[in-house]
Amino acid sequence: MFRLSTTLYGHDQDVKTLAALNEDAIVSGSRDSTVRIWNRAGKSKDFGSSIISFKSDKFVNALAIYRHAGEVLIASAGNDNMINLTAPGAVFTDEQNEDDQYCLIGHTANVCTLDTFEGFILSGSWDSTAKVWTKQGEIVYDLKGHENSVWGAKFLGSNEFLTCGADRTIRKWQGNKQVKCFIAHEDVVRDLLLLPNGDFASCSNDSTIKIWDGVSFENKRTLTGHQSFIYSLDLLSNGDIVSCGEDRSVRIWRNYECIQVITLPCISVWKVLALENNDIVTASSDSKIRIFTRESERFAKENQILAFRKELEDSSVSESSMSSVNKDSIPGIEALQTNERKIEGETKLIKSGRSTIDIYQWSENQWVKIGQMVDGTSSNQKQFYAGSYYDYVFNIDIEDGKPPLKLPVNTVDNPYDVAETFLAKHDLPHSYLQQIVDFIMQNAEGVSLDASRSKRSGILPQMKYLTFDKADQAKLIAAFKKLNAKQPADKQILENFETLLNCEDYDAIHRVALDIIETWEADTKLLGFDILRAIIVLIKPSAELFPIIRTGLEANGLTPKIQMMTIRILINTFAAKGWGEQMMLDEDILDIIFTDYLYENLSKDAKFLPITVSTLVLDYAVLVNKFQLTKFKNRLLTIIEKLVTVPYVMQDEESAYRLLVSVGTLNYMNGIQEKTKFLAPFAQFKGERFEVIKKEISE
């Protein structure tokens, strides 16, 4: 049976993911944004202090070890949407040389799973895609088909892959082609495990593990026992399956039966990893890494085992996290003395005092106390969560198909402070702020709002791209017919534009727009740019697109309206799924947009140009904040500093407001130096929406 071997301390927040360089070197990733390496101290069972190998700007949620042609790299990914490859010998410093890393950019949301095979990396993301990469960042295959987050992804070979996700499906791919798709579970599918005989296993939020035939994809067995979401699977060398999940447990399965349950004193066990020596490593919500072993020479010392058991006994489980409980029917300690058949991992609630309810679990042929149940709605008894006691620990459902998030609250806390910490921890939009505050105020008795604390805007940082995507189809058709008729016969477009719009043939509409821009008379080209603005998010990027953009921005001999419409095309490009953000990450575009010609037109009261330019800047601020691009941020601040000196820009109140929100959004990236300088141009605006944003920036 597995026993505690050692506990590793070093992370400050939940440990979300694990990988192994070998049995003596463990890699961990955490919500504290660090990737750490733990090396075994000589031949002992213990590991030395960790080395921070890499530090992200956001949570680290996935790890894998890249091995190819003698090269070994650590792949890490998380809420910054990027995959970073670093050498195992790297030690992070504030001056870490980014040239020593590979950074793969292409996902548009949290990257939650990684796998490697030969010279390739496979990733899965909340953007509903899986991608196969080279280490240089080339996307070899872009696997599109899942309707929601891709939680698990495995290589079956160099061009065959298995994925699973929040849409409850498992899918098989050959190259970019999906060759198999089926609904595998009743809830989100969280992880996949390849088995030696060619079969595979999956685990789910429906609390089951399923074994699937690797050829027919038929369900061979369903393993039950977990009492909540199952997050992770791994395999021991003897064929035993190891699982872990939201019920605080690690379970070992042999021949489809659970043979051991290890319960941990935490809220969640996020990841389980089997080492080459068949020890088990766990990553959990209490910021600790624990290693369990079957080998007596690696057992922890007796006092360490006793301390672990005491920590487990003293842990608290909220009543709200359990199935409905009738407290009057809970038996006393005598219920543990019956001769009825017990099942490994079975739990019982036992009343041990007038108001105390203990939780016992059958493990290693005996009842073991694994904690106390506390009232999730009473403020009279504290709840233990993530190493501290709270008056309340609420379950917050943010999105269907995903596990609820824990929101700890004390009655002395300021709801705005609690809500802001919660949003930052879970990388949620700031627009949720007031909803979370209202929830706390309504559900936590005794919580009061500090009157001295000003209400936050709920706007900063701006998270959503603004667009100019509305199109009046009837006006476009009428304009096309009128202007097409004015062209010389050899330049008239023969396609029925109205039919193309009605049939939503966007590739053909794209060609019509390009023909207008390239062949029509100068004073009629604007229609082509307007059509392109309306459809840019619906088409794939073409080789002709960027030259057209450059033509529109330079607008040599063309009306300034074309420059304005071209910028609106770029604004809508931010929202083009799969390619828009990647295109706009090219800093060289800034040099093409913000030219003397643009500032000259802004100084001429060109209608709609100020609001267009300020919207572009705001969308760039959203992009820069999303990808945490410090150098890009500084360039954008320089542009804002110049724009606020243009009278016609600042005379338009909405344009000024969008520039102010841009400053506020960039301020969320480790603040802005010389805030007074950036706020001064907005002093003339006294409206409430301006004052709220200015106050939030200045705090």
C-alpha positions in Angstrom: 0.0 0.0 0.0 1.1 3.5 -0.7 2.3 5.6 2.3 3.5 9.2 2.5 7.1 9.6 1.5 7.7 13.4 1.6 6.0 16.8 1.3 7.5 19.6 -0.8 6.9 23.2 0.2 7.7 26.2 -2.0 4.7 27.3 -4.0 2.4 30.1 -2.7 -0.8 29.0 -4.4 -2.5 25.9 -5.9 -0.1 23.5 -7.6 -1.9 22.8 -10.9 0.4 20.5 -12.9 3.4 18.2 -12.7 6.0 16.5 -15.0 9.1 14.5 -14.4 12.5 14.9 -16.0 13.3 11.6 -14.3 12.5 9.8 -11.0 14.9 12.2 -9.2 13.8 15.5 -10.8 10.2 16.7 -10.6 8.8 19.8 -12.3 5.7 21.6 -11.0 3.6 24.5 -12.2 1.3 26.7 -10.0 -1.2 29.5 -9.9 1.7 31.5 -8.3 2.9 31.7 -11.9 6.2 29.8 -11.3 7.6 26.6 -12.8 9.8 24.9 -10.2 12.3 22.0 -10.4 12.7 19.7 -7.4 15.9 17.5 -7.4 16.3 14.5 -5.1 19.0 15.0 -2.5 21.5 12.3 -3.4 20.2 8.7 -2.8 17.7 9.8 -0.1 13.9 9.9 -0.4 13.9 13.6 0.2 14.1 16.4 -2.3 16.0 19.7 -1.9 14.6 23.2 -2.1 13.1 24.0 -5.5 14.7 26.1 -8.2 12.4 28.5 -10.1 13.0 27.6 -13.7 10.5 29.9 -15.3 8.1 32.6 -14.2 5.0 33.4 -16.2 2.8 36.5 -15.9 -0.2 34.4 -15.1 -1.2 30.9 -13.8 0.8 27.9 -15.0 -1.7 25.1 -15.8 0.1 22.6 -18.0 3.6 21.0 -18.3 5.3 18.4 -20.5 8.8 17.4 -21.1 10.1 17.8 -24.7 12.8 15.3 -25.7 14.2 15.2 -29.2 17.6 14.6 -30.8 19.3 14.8 -27.5 17.6 18.0 -26.5 15.5 18.2 -23.3 13.2 21.2 -22.7 10.4 22.0 -20.2 7.2 23.0 -21.9 4.8 25.1 -19.8 1.6 26.9 -20.5 -1.3 28.6 -18.8 -3.6 31.6 -18.7 -1.3 33.8 -20.8 -2.4 31.7 -23.8 1.3 30.9 -24.6 3.5 27.9 -24.5 7.1 28.4 -23.3 10.0 26.0 -23.7 12.9 26.4 -21.3 16.0 24.4 -20.6 16.0 22.3 -17.4 19.1 24.1 -16.2 17.6 27.5 -16.6 17.2 29.5 -13.4 14.8 32.4 -13.5 15.9 35.9 -12.6 14.3 39.3 -13.2 16.8 39.7 -16.0 16.2 36.3 -17.6 17.2 36.3 -21.2 14.1 35.6 -23.3 16.3 34.6 -26.2 17.1 31.4 -24.4 13.4 30.4 -24.6 11.0 29.3 -27.3 7.6 30.9 -27.1 4.7 29.4 -29.1 1.9 32.0 -29.7 -1.3 31.0 -31.4 -3.9 30.1 -28.8 -6.4 32.8 -27.9 -7.4 31.4 -24.4 -5.9 29.5 -21.5 -3.8 26.5 -22.5 -4.7 23.7 -20.1 -3.0 20.5 -21.5 0.3 19.6 -23.1 1.8 16.5 -24.6 5.0 15.8 -26.6 6.1 13.3 -29.2 9.5 13.2 -30.9 10.0 16.8 -32.1 6.4 18.0 -31.7 4.2 19.6 -29.0 0.5 19.0 -28.7 -1.6 21.6 -26.8 -5.3 22.0 -25.9 -7.0 25.2 -25.0 -10.1 26.9 -23.8 -10.3 28.4 -27.3 -11.8 25.1 -28.4 -8.8 24.0 -30.4 -5.8 21.7 -30.1 -2.7 22.5 -32.0 0.5 20.5 -33.0 3.6 22.6 -32.9 7.3 22.5 -33.7 9.5 24.0 -31.0 10.1 27.0 -33.3 6.4 27.9 -33.1 5.2 26.6 -36.4 1.6 25.2 -36.2 1.8 21.9 -38.0 -1.9 20.9 -37.4 -4.7 23.1 -36.1 -7.4 20.7 -34.8 -10.8 22.5 -34.9 -14.1 20.8 -34.1 -14.6 20.8 -30.3 -17.5 23.1 -29.3 -15.9 24.1 -26.0 -12.6 23.9 -24.1 -10.1 21.1 -25.0 -9.1 19.7 -21.6 -7.0 16.7 -22.7 -4.8 15.9 -25.7 -2.5 12.9 -26.4 -0.3 11.9 -29.3 -1.1 8.5 -30.8 1.7 8.9 -33.3 3.4 11.7 -35.2 0.2 12.6 -37.1 -2.5 10.9 -35.0 -4.0 12.5 -31.9 -6.7 12.0 -29.3 -8.5 14.9 -27.7 -11.3 15.4 -25.1 -13.2 18.4 -23.8 -16.0 20.3 -22.2 -18.4 19.3 -24.9 -18.3 15.8 -23.4 -16.7 14.3 -26.5 -13.6 12.4 -27.3 -12.2 12.9 -30.8 -9.5 11.2 -32.9 -7.6 13.1 -35.5 -5.3 12.2 -38.5 -3.5 15.3 -39.4 -6.0 18.1 -39.4 -8.8 15.7 -40.2 -11.2 14.5 -37.5 -11.9 10.8 -38.1 -13.8 9.9 -35.0 -16.1 11.8 -32.5 -18.4 10.5 -29.9 -20.0 11.6 -26.6 -18.0 9.8 -24.0 -19.4 11.0 -20.6 -22.4 12.8 -19.1 -20.2 15.8 -18.2 -16.9 17.5 -19.1 -14.1 15.1 -20.1 -11.0 16.2 -18.2 -8.1 13.8 -19.1 -7.0 10.9 -21.3 -4.6 8.0 -20.5 -3.1 5.7 -23.1 -2.9 2.1 -22.0 -0.2 -0.4 -23.0 -2.6 -2.7 -24.9 -3.7 0.0 -27.2 -6.9 0.9 -25.2 -7.3 4.2 -23.5 -9.0 5.7 -20.4 -10.9 8.9 -19.8 -12.1 10.7 -16.7 -14.8 13.2 -16.2 -16.7 15.7 -14.1 -19.4 13.0 -13.9 -17.1 11.2 -11.4 -16.4 8.2 -13.6 -13.4 6.7 -15.3 -14.1 4.9 -18.6 -11.9 2.3 -20.4 -12.3 2.4 -24.2 -11.3 0.0 -26.9 -8.5 1.6 -28.9 -9.8 0.4 -32.2 -13.6 0.2 -32.0 -13.9 3.0 -29.3 -16.5 0.8 -27.5 -16.8 1.4 -23.7 -15.3 -1.7 -22.1 -15.6 -0.7 -18.4 -16.8 2.2 -16.2 -15.0 2.7 -12.9 -16.9 4.4 -10.1 -15.9 5.5 -6.7 -14.8 9.1 -6.9 -17.4 11.4 -5.3 -16.8 14.5 -7.5 -14.9 15.8 -10.5 -11.9 13.7 -11.6 -9.1 15.8 -13.0 -6.1 13.6 -13.8 -5.0 10.1 -14.7 -1.7 8.3 -14.9 -0.3 4.8 -15.1 2.0 2.7 -12.9 4.4 0.2 -14.6 2.4 -2.8 -13.4 -0.7 -1.5 -15.2 -2.4 0.1 -12.1 -4.3 3.3 -13.0 -4.0 6.3 -10.7 -6.6 9.1 -10.5 -7.3 12.2 -8.5 -9.9 14.9 -8.2 -12.2 17.4 -6.4 -13.1 14.9 -3.7 -9.6 15.3 -2.2 -8.6 11.8 -3.1 -6.0 9.8 -5.0 -7.3 6.4 -6.1 -5.4 3.4 -7.3 -7.3 1.0 -9.6 -6.3 -2.6 -10.5 -8.3 -4.9 -12.8 -11.1 -2.3 -12.8 -11.4 -2.2 -9.0 -10.3 0.5 -6.5 -7.6 -1.1 -4.3 -6.6 2.0 -2.3 -7.8 5.5 -1.6 -5.5 8.3 -0.3 -7.3 11.4 1.0 -5.4 14.6 1.3 -6.1 17.6 3.6 -7.0 20.0 0.8 -9.9 21.1 -1.3 -8.7 19.6 -4.7 -6.1 17.3 -6.0 -5.4 18.8 -9.4 -2.7 16.4 -10.8 -1.3 13.0 -10.2 2.0 11.8 -11.7 3.6 8.3 -11.6 7.4 8.3 -11.5 9.7 5.8 -13.1 10.2 4.2 -9.6 6.4 3.9 -9.3 6.1 6.5 -6.6 3.1 8.8 -6.9 3.3 12.6 -6.9 0.3 14.8 -6.2 -0.3 18.5 -6.9 -3.0 20.1 -4.7 -4.9 23.2 -3.8 -3.1 23.7 -0.5 0.1 24.7 -2.5 1.9 21.5 -1.5 3.4 18.6 -3.5 3.2 15.2 -1.8 4.9 12.0 -2.8 3.6 8.6 -1.9 5.5 5.3 -2.2 5.1 1.6 -1.7 8.8 1.1 -0.9 9.5 1.0 2.9 12.9 2.6 2.5 11.2 5.7 1.1 8.5 5.9 3.7 8.3 9.2 5.6 9.5 9.2 9.2 6.8 8.2 11.8 6.4 11.8 13.1 5.9 13.1 9.6 3.2 10.4 8.9 1.5 11.3 12.2 1.6 15.0 11.3 0.0 14.2 8.0 -2.8 12.2 9.6 -3.4 15.0 12.2 -3.6 17.5 9.4 -6.1 15.3 7.6 -8.2 14.8 10.8 -8.3 18.5 11.4 -9.3 19.4 7.9 -12.8 20.7 7.3 -15.3 19.9 4.5 -18.2 22.2 3.9 -21.6 20.8 4.1 -22.5 22.7 1.0 -19.9 20.6 -1.0 -21.6 17.3 0.0 -24.9 15.7 -0.9 -27.9 16.7 1.2 -27.3 15.6 4.8 -30.0 14.8 7.3 -28.1 15.6 10.5 -30.7 14.0 12.7 -30.0 10.6 11.1 -26.2 10.6 11.5 -25.1 7.8 13.8 -22.6 7.8 16.6 -19.2 6.1 16.7 -20.8 2.7 17.2 -21.7 2.7 13.5 -18.0 2.0 12.7 -18.1 -1.3 14.7 -20.5 -3.1 12.4 -19.6 -6.3 10.4 -21.1 -5.1 7.2 -19.0 -5.3 4.0 -16.8 -2.3 3.5 -15.5 -0.9 0.2 -12.1 0.8 -0.2 -12.7 4.6 -0.1 -16.2 4.3 1.4 -17.0 7.2 3.8 -19.3 7.6 6.8 -20.5 10.6 8.7 -20.2 10.1 12.4 -21.6 12.3 15.2 -18.9 12.6 17.8 -20.4 15.3 19.9 -23.4 17.5 20.3 -22.6 19.6 17.2 -19.5 17.9 15.8 -19.7 15.6 12.7 -16.6 13.7 11.7 -15.9 12.1 8.4 -14.4 8.6 8.3 -13.1 6.7 5.4 -12.4 2.9 5.0 -8.7 2.7 4.0 -6.2 -0.2 4.4 -8.9 -2.3 6.3 -9.6 0.3 8.9 -11.7 3.4 9.4 -9.6 6.6 9.2 -10.8 10.0 10.2 -10.4 12.3 7.2 -11.9 15.5 8.6 -14.9 17.3 10.0 -18.0 18.5 8.2 -18.8 22.2 8.8 -21.9 24.2 8.2 -21.4 26.0 4.9 -24.0 28.6 5.7 -23.4 29.3 9.4 -21.1 32.0 10.4 -20.6 30.4 13.8 -18.0 27.9 12.6 -15.0 28.7 10.5 -14.2 26.7 7.3 -10.7 25.7 6.4 -9.6 26.5 2.9 -6.2 26.8 1.3 -4.4 26.9 4.6 -6.6 29.4 6.3 -10.0 29.6 8.1 -12.9 31.6 6.7 -16.5 32.4 7.8 -17.7 31.3 4.4 -16.4 29.3 1.4 -18.9 29.6 -1.5 -19.0 27.6 -4.7 -19.3 30.0 -7.6 -20.5 28.7 -11.0 -18.9 30.8 -13.7 -19.5 28.7 -16.7 -21.6 25.7 -17.6 -19.6 22.5 -17.9 -16.8 23.7 -15.7 -16.3 23.1 -12.0 -17.4 25.7 -9.5 -14.7 28.1 -8.1 -14.1 28.5 -4.4 -14.8 32.0 -3.0 -13.5 32.3 0.6 -14.9 35.2 2.7 -14.6 36.5 6.2 -17.2 38.8 7.7 -14.6 41.5 8.3 -13.5 41.6 4.7 -14.4 44.3 2.2 -16.5 42.7 -0.6 -14.7 44.7 -3.2 -11.3 43.5 -2.1 -12.5 39.9 -1.9 -14.1 40.2 -5.4 -11.0 41.7 -7.0 -8.7 39.1 -5.5 -11.1 36.3 -6.7 -11.2 37.7 -10.3 -7.5 38.1 -10.5 -6.8 34.6 -9.1 -9.1 33.0 -11.6 -8.3 35.3 -14.5 -11.9 36.4 -14.9 -13.2 39.6 -16.6 -13.3 42.6 -14.4 -16.9 43.2 -15.6 -17.9 40.4 -13.1 -16.9 42.6 -10.2 -20.2 44.0 -9.2 -22.0 40.7 -9.6 -19.5 39.0 -7.2 -19.8 41.9 -4.7 -23.6 41.7 -4.8 -23.4 37.9 -4.3 -21.2 38.3 -1.2 -23.5 41.0 0.3 -26.6 38.8 -0.2 -25.2 35.5 1.0 -22.7 36.3 3.8 -24.4 37.5 7.0 -22.3 40.0 8.9 -20.3 41.3 5.9 -20.5 45.1 5.7 -19.3 47.5 3.1 -16.7 50.0 4.1 -18.3 53.3 3.2 -14.8 54.9 2.7 -14.1 52.4 -0.1 -15.2 53.9 -3.4 -17.1 51.7 -5.8 -14.9 50.4 -8.6 -15.9 50.9 -12.2 -16.2 47.3 -13.2 -14.8 48.4 -16.5 -11.0 48.1 -16.0 -9.3 46.4 -17.4 -11.2 46.4 -20.7 -11.2 42.7 -21.8 -13.4 42.7 -24.9 -12.5 44.1 -28.3 -14.7 46.9 -29.6 -15.7 46.5 -33.3 -17.3 48.4 -36.2 -18.9 45.3 -37.7 -22.5 46.5 -38.3 -23.5 46.4 -42.0 -26.7 47.6 -43.7 -27.0 45.0 -46.4 -29.6 46.9 -48.4 -27.4 50.0 -48.5 -24.3 48.0 -49.6 -26.3 46.4 -52.4 -27.7 49.8 -53.5 -24.3 51.4 -53.4 -22.8 48.6 -55.4 -25.4 48.8 -58.1 -25.1 52.6 -58.4 -21.3 52.8 -58.4 -20.7 49.7 -60.5 -22.8 51.2 -63.2 -20.6 54.3 -63.2 -17.4 52.3 -63.9 -16.0 51.9 -67.4 -17.4 48.8 -69.1 -14.1 46.9 -68.7 -14.0 47.5 -65.0 -17.6 46.7 -64.1 -18.0 43.6 -61.9 -20.3 41.0 -63.4 -21.0 39.0 -60.3 -24.5 39.4 -58.7 -23.4 41.0 -55.5 -26.9 40.7 -53.9 -26.9 37.0 -54.6 -23.5 36.6 -53.0 -24.6 38.4 -49.9 -27.8 36.4 -49.6 -25.9 33.1 -50.0 -23.2 34.3 -47.5 -20.5 33.4 -50.0 -17.9 35.4 -48.1 -14.9 34.2 -50.2 -16.6 35.5 -53.4 -17.6 38.7 -51.5 -14.0 39.1 -50.5 -12.9 38.9 -54.2 -15.5 41.5 -55.1 -14.1 43.9 -52.4 -10.6 43.4 -53.7 -11.7 44.0 -57.3 -13.4 47.3 -56.3 -10.3 48.4 -54.4 -7.9 47.4 -57.2 -9.8 48.5 -60.3 -12.5 51.1 -59.6 -12.1 54.8 -59.9 -10.5 56.5 -56.8 -13.6 58.2 -55.6 -15.6 54.9 -55.5 -13.0 52.6 -53.9 -14.4 53.4 -50.4 -17.2 50.8 -51.0 -14.6 48.0 -51.3 -13.0 48.9 -48.0 -16.4 49.1 -46.4 -17.3 45.6 -47.7 -14.0 44.3 -46.4 -14.7 45.9 -43.0 -18.0 44.1 -42.8 -16.7 40.6 -43.6 -13.2 40.6 -42.3 -14.1 38.3 -39.3 -15.8 35.9 -41.6 -12.9 35.2 -44.0 -9.5 33.7 -44.0 -6.5 35.9 -44.3 -5.2 36.1 -47.9 -1.9 37.2 -49.4 -3.6 40.3 -50.9 -4.9 41.5 -47.6 -1.9 43.2 -46.2 -1.0 45.2 -49.3 -4.6 46.4 -49.4 -4.3 47.5 -45.8 -1.1 49.4 -46.5 -2.7 51.0 -49.5 -5.7 52.2 -47.4 -3.5 53.5 -44.6 -1.2 55.4 -46.9 -4.2 56.6 -49.0 -2.1 58.3 -51.6 -4.4 60.2 -53.8 -7.4 58.8 -52.0 -9.9 60.3 -49.6 -9.2 60.3 -45.8 -12.4 58.3 -45.5 -10.5 55.4 -46.9 -7.9 55.7 -44.2 -10.6 55.7 -41.6 -12.3 52.7 -43.1 -9.0 50.8 -43.3 -8.4 51.4 -39.6 -11.9 50.0 -39.0 -10.9 46.9 -40.9 -8.0 46.5 -38.5 -10.2 47.1 -35.5 -12.5 44.3 -36.6 -9.4 42.1 -37.3 -8.8 41.8 -33.6 -11.9 39.7 -33.3 -11.1 37.4 -36.3 -11.0 34.0 -34.7 -7.8 32.0 -35.2 -5.7 34.6 -36.9 -6.7 38.2 -36.0 -4.8 38.6 -32.8 -1.7 36.9 -34.2 -1.7 39.5 -37.1 -2.2 42.4 -34.8 0.6 41.3 -32.6 3.0 42.5 -35.3 4.4 45.8 -33.9 5.4 46.9 -37.4 1.8 47.6 -38.1 1.9 50.5 -35.7 4.5 52.2 -37.9 2.2 51.9 -40.9 -0.8 53.2 -39.0 0.5 56.1 -36.9 2.2 58.2 -39.5 2.4 61.9 -40.0 -0.3 61.5 -42.6 -2.7 60.2 -39.9 -1.9 62.9 -37.5 -2.4 65.5 -40.3 -5.8 64.1 -41.0 -6.7 64.1 -37.3 -5.8 67.8 -37.2 -8.3 68.5 -40.0 -11.5 67.5 -38.2 -11.9 64.4 -40.4 -15.3 63.1 -39.5 -15.3 59.8 -37.5 -11.5 59.5 -37.7 -10.9 60.4 -34.0 -13.4 57.8 -32.6 -11.9 55.3 -35.0 -8.4 55.9 -33.9 -9.2 55.9 -30.2 -11.1 52.6 -30.6 -8.1 51.1 -32.4 -5.9 52.2 -29.5 -8.3 50.7 -26.9 -8.3 47.3 -28.8 -4.6 47.4 -28.8 -4.6 47.9 -25.1 -6.9 44.9 -24.7 -4.4 42.8 -26.8 -1.3 44.1 -25.0 -2.9 43.4 -21.5 -4.1 40.0 -22.6 -0.6 38.8 -23.7 1.3 40.9 -21.2 3.5 42.6 -23.7 5.6 45.1 -21.8 7.5 46.5 -24.8 4.3 46.9 -26.8 2.7 48.6 -23.8 5.4 51.3 -23.8 5.0 52.0 -27.5 1.2 52.3 -27.1 1.6 54.7 -24.2 3.8 56.9 -26.4 1.1 56.9 -29.0 -1.6 57.9 -26.5 0.7 60.6 -25.2 0.8 62.1 -28.7 -3.0 61.6 -29.5 -4.1 63.5 -26.4 -2.4 66.6 -27.8 -4.5 66.6 -30.9 -7.4 69.0 -30.3 -10.0 67.3 -32.5 -9.4 64.0 -30.7 -9.9 65.5 -27.3 -12.9 67.6 -28.4 -14.8 64.3 -29.1 -15.8 63.1 -25.6 -16.2 59.5 -26.6 -12.8 59.4 -28.2 -11.3 60.9 -25.1 -13.1 58.4 -22.9 -11.8 55.4 -24.9 -8.2 56.7 -24.7 -8.7 57.0 -20.9 -9.9 53.4 -20.7 -6.9 52.4 -22.7 -4.6 54.1 -20.1 -6.5 52.3 -17.4 -6.3 48.9 -19.1 -2.5 49.3 -19.6 -2.2 50.4 -15.9 -3.3 46.8 -15.0 0.1 45.6 -16.3 2.2 46.4 -13.3 1.0 50.0 -13.2 2.1 53.1 -15.2 4.9 55.4 -14.2 4.0 59.1 -14.2 0.3 58.5 -13.8 -0.2 62.2 -13.2 1.2 63.0 -16.7 -1.2 60.6 -18.4 -4.2 61.7 -16.4 -3.6 65.4 -16.8 -5.1 65.7 -20.3 -8.4 64.3 -19.1 -8.8 66.8 -16.2 -11.3 68.8 -18.4 -13.8 65.9 -18.4 -15.9 66.0 -15.2 -18.6 63.4 -16.0 -19.1 60.5 -13.6 -17.8 57.9 -16.1 -14.5 59.8 -16.4 -14.1 60.4 -12.7 -14.6 56.8 -11.8 -11.9 55.6 -14.2 -9.5 58.4 -13.3 -9.9 57.6 -9.6 -9.3 53.9 -10.2 -6.1 54.6 -12.2 -4.7 56.9 -9.6 -5.2 54.4 -6.7 
